[in-house]
Amino acid sequence: TPLRYYQLIPLTSLLDSNSPDFHSTSVALLSAFRTHGFLYLTHYTALVPSSTIDKVFHHSAALFARPQHQKDSITSRSATSNCGYMRPGREKLSSALTAEDTKKDRDKGADMKETYDIGREGRKGNPQPWPDKLDEEGVMFRETMQDFFLRCKELHVVVMRGIAVGLGLDVTFFDGMLDVGDNNLRLLHYPSVDREAFRGGKVRAGAHSDYGSVTFLFQDQRGGLQIEGGDGSGGWMDVEPREGTIVVNAGDALARWSNDLIRSTKHRVVEPPIKPHISSPGLNGAANDLGKHPARYSVAYFCQPNYDVWIDALPGTWEHVPGGKKYEGINSMDYLFSRLNATVSDY
């Protein structure tokens, strides 16, 4: 069942906290996160122009089209470095919390994707392996992604201000916990595969929840993203691609912060519907024959509280709840790295 229109949230109503629609939009934003944990963000081009998104997809496709030896030269060194290229098969997204449990999921088949991760500039001991030393395309890639990273960082602050007001907190409550920008930009390429590849329950990305505060997902028109329903049936709902929207979902850190008032919903990428006339916004979007699924490209911006933030139940989320706080407090960086180490295989 596709997500319905009522989960469309206009960003323009969140840009000015003094605007007449700010409070009602903040309440609607929180309601969507409480109900499904996912929503569609619209009217966002004041912060992230459509032309910028087009450039990001173009340079992403160019990167993944490079020869393998070039991609391997800008590879990710470890899970916690959270930057650089990752070959298909190195990651298995799952809901497991330990590497041992993830291995059990991995034995069923690793995710069918390759990725390139971009972290915050200036992190000590963790330089970003950019492709700008390779050629001029690599230079343009770096400039485009750095600009996009900062735009999404600003978008994160705006959305969290809406969440703060929805929770009854001061509009700037989260500002000082997000200003460093310890976020992660991930480019994803799901290569074209035979339809037979999905036999036996294999998926392009396994069921998992995200680890941070919120995630912004920019996707092509291929489809395949699903979220777990909230009715306890274990069923899945399609998150259909919609022109002019950003898919936004809440992560585990935000769920912990809100004492589970906000849902961090499991999601996955499965066999997409056959759409022979739909193109991807990459280098070329030519449709393949009906025996194959064309490549899928997406861009995810994972927002994370500053690494030094202590994540504990927020005021107003636990004082009048039976049992009080559901989770012990935890450091933002420690929580993130524990989850990353559980999902990425050794070299």
Solvent accessible surface area in square Angstrom, and as a share of the most:
residue,aa,sasa,rsa
1,T,97,0.57
2,P,34,0.21
3,L,2,0.01
4,R,122,0.45
5,Y,160,0.61
6,Y,135,0.51
7,Q,3,0.01
8,L,67,0.33
9,I,6,0.03
10,P,44,0.27
11,L,0,0.00
12,T,73,0.42
13,S,17,0.11
14,L,4,0.02
15,L,71,0.35
16,D,72,0.37
17,S,54,0.35
18,N,136,0.70
19,S,31,0.20
20,P,134,0.84
21,D,76,0.40
22,F,8,0.04
23,H,117,0.52
24,S,71,0.46
25,T,12,0.07
26,S,0,0.00
27,V,72,0.42
28,A,44,0.34
29,L,0,0.00
30,L,14,0.07
31,S,57,0.37
32,A,9,0.07
33,F,0,0.00
34,R,120,0.44
35,T,74,0.43
36,H,23,0.10
37,G,0,0.00
38,F,2,0.01
39,L,1,0.01
40,Y,0,0.00
41,L,0,0.00
42,T,17,0.10
43,H,120,0.53
44,Y,13,0.05
45,T,69,0.40
46,A,76,0.59
47,L,21,0.10
48,V,0,0.00
49,P,37,0.23
50,S,61,0.39
51,S,74,0.48
52,T,14,0.08
53,I,20,0.10
54,D,89,0.46
55,K,107,0.46
56,V,1,0.00
57,F,7,0.03
58,H,83,0.37
59,H,14,0.06
60,S,1,0.01
61,A,1,0.01
62,A,17,0.13
63,L,3,0.01
64,F,8,0.03
65,A,70,0.54
66,R,25,0.09
67,P,69,0.43
68,Q,68,0.30
69,H,130,0.58
70,Q,42,0.19
71,K,11,0.05
72,D,47,0.24
73,S,74,0.48
74,I,8,0.04
75,T,48,0.28
76,S,3,0.02
77,R,133,0.49
78,S,46,0.30
79,A,15,0.12
80,T,37,0.22
81,S,4,0.03
82,N,19,0.10
83,C,2,0.01
84,G,0,0.00
85,Y,1,0.00
86,M,9,0.04
87,R,113,0.41
88,P,67,0.42
89,G,34,0.33
90,R,28,0.10
91,E,12,0.05
92,K,19,0.08
93,L,20,0.10
94,S,5,0.03
95,S,50,0.32
96,A,15,0.11
97,L,117,0.58
98,T,70,0.40
99,A,63,0.49
100,E,124,0.56
101,D,61,0.31
102,T,2,0.01
103,K,121,0.51
104,K,120,0.51
105,D,37,0.19
106,R,48,0.18
107,D,105,0.54
108,K,149,0.63
109,G,24,0.23
110,A,34,0.26
111,D,4,0.02
112,M,39,0.18
113,K,6,0.03
114,E,9,0.04
115,T,2,0.01
116,Y,0,0.00
117,D,2,0.01
118,I,3,0.01
119,G,3,0.03
120,R,68,0.25
121,E,82,0.37
122,G,72,0.69
123,R,29,0.11
124,K,203,0.86
125,G,71,0.68
126,N,28,0.15
127,P,93,0.58
128,Q,27,0.12
129,P,34,0.21
130,W,19,0.07
131,P,1,0.00
132,D,29,0.15
133,K,175,0.74
134,L,67,0.33
135,D,63,0.33
136,E,116,0.52
137,E,42,0.19
138,G,0,0.00
139,V,49,0.28
140,M,85,0.38
141,F,2,0.01
142,R,69,0.25
143,E,107,0.48
144,T,10,0.06
145,M,0,0.00
146,Q,49,0.22
147,D,59,0.31
148,F,1,0.00
149,F,13,0.05
150,L,113,0.56
151,R,76,0.28
152,C,0,0.00
153,K,50,0.21
154,E,93,0.42
155,L,0,0.00
156,H,1,0.01
157,V,29,0.16
158,V,12,0.07
159,V,1,0.00
160,M,0,0.00
161,R,82,0.30
162,G,0,0.00
163,I,0,0.00
164,A,0,0.00
165,V,25,0.14
166,G,18,0.17
167,L,26,0.13
168,G,69,0.66
169,L,27,0.14
170,D,91,0.47
171,V,36,0.21
172,T,67,0.39
173,F,64,0.27
174,F,1,0.00
175,D,32,0.16
176,G,57,0.54
177,M,51,0.23
178,L,2,0.01
179,D,85,0.44
180,V,66,0.38
181,G,1,0.01
182,D,7,0.04
183,N,7,0.04
184,N,10,0.05
185,L,0,0.00
186,R,19,0.07
187,L,0,0.00
188,L,12,0.06
189,H,22,0.10
190,Y,6,0.02
191,P,40,0.25
192,S,41,0.26
193,V,24,0.14
194,D,71,0.37
195,R,112,0.41
196,E,102,0.46
197,A,33,0.26
198,F,16,0.07
199,R,176,0.64
200,G,88,0.85
201,G,66,0.64
202,K,104,0.44
203,V,27,0.15
204,R,1,0.00
205,A,1,0.01
206,G,4,0.04
207,A,34,0.27
208,H,15,0.07
209,S,12,0.08
210,D,8,0.04
211,Y,24,0.09
212,G,8,0.08
213,S,0,0.00
214,V,1,0.01
215,T,6,0.03
216,F,0,0.00
217,L,23,0.12
218,F,8,0.03
219,Q,27,0.12
220,D,3,0.02
221,Q,47,0.21
222,R,11,0.04
223,G,3,0.03
224,G,10,0.10
225,L,8,0.04
226,Q,28,0.12
227,I,1,0.00
228,E,50,0.22
229,G,13,0.13
230,G,55,0.53
231,D,114,0.59
232,G,77,0.74
233,S,84,0.54
234,G,47,0.45
235,G,32,0.31
236,W,61,0.22
237,M,32,0.14
238,D,54,0.28
239,V,2,0.01
240,E,76,0.34
241,P,21,0.13
242,R,73,0.27
243,E,142,0.64
244,G,49,0.47
245,T,24,0.14
246,I,0,0.00
247,V,4,0.02
248,V,1,0.00
249,N,4,0.02
250,A,0,0.00
251,G,0,0.00
252,D,17,0.09
253,A,0,0.00
254,L,0,0.00
255,A,8,0.06
256,R,44,0.16
257,W,4,0.02
258,S,0,0.00
259,N,8,0.04
260,D,56,0.29
261,L,56,0.28
262,I,1,0.01
263,R,61,0.22
264,S,28,0.18
265,T,3,0.02
266,K,74,0.32
267,H,14,0.06
268,R,57,0.21
269,V,9,0.05
270,V,20,0.12
271,E,66,0.29
272,P,8,0.05
273,P,76,0.48
274,I,57,0.29
275,K,68,0.29
276,P,51,0.32
277,H,175,0.78
278,I,59,0.30
279,S,62,0.40
280,S,10,0.06
281,P,54,0.34
282,G,15,0.15
283,L,89,0.44
284,N,116,0.60
285,G,19,0.19
286,A,75,0.58
287,A,45,0.35
288,N,51,0.26
289,D,93,0.48
290,L,108,0.54
291,G,40,0.38
292,K,67,0.28
293,H,1,0.00
294,P,16,0.10
295,A,23,0.18
296,R,3,0.01
297,Y,26,0.10
298,S,1,0.01
299,V,1,0.00
300,A,4,0.03
301,Y,0,0.00
302,F,56,0.23
303,C,0,0.00
304,Q,8,0.03
305,P,0,0.00
306,N,6,0.03
307,Y,38,0.15
308,D,117,0.61
309,V,17,0.09
310,W,155,0.54
311,I,1,0.01
312,D,44,0.23
313,A,14,0.11
314,L,6,0.03
315,P,71,0.45
316,G,65,0.63
317,T,13,0.08
318,W,82,0.29
319,E,79,0.36
320,H,179,0.80
321,V,59,0.34
322,P,130,0.82
323,G,82,0.79
324,G,16,0.15
325,K,82,0.35
326,K,119,0.50
327,Y,82,0.31
328,E,151,0.68
329,G,21,0.20
330,I,43,0.22
331,N,30,0.16
332,S,0,0.00
333,M,71,0.32
334,D,80,0.41
335,Y,20,0.07
336,L,15,0.07
337,F,48,0.20
338,S,57,0.37
339,R,11,0.04
340,L,19,0.09
341,N,82,0.42
342,A,5,0.04
343,T,3,0.01
344,V,20,0.12
345,S,34,0.22
346,D,131,0.68
347,Y,155,0.59
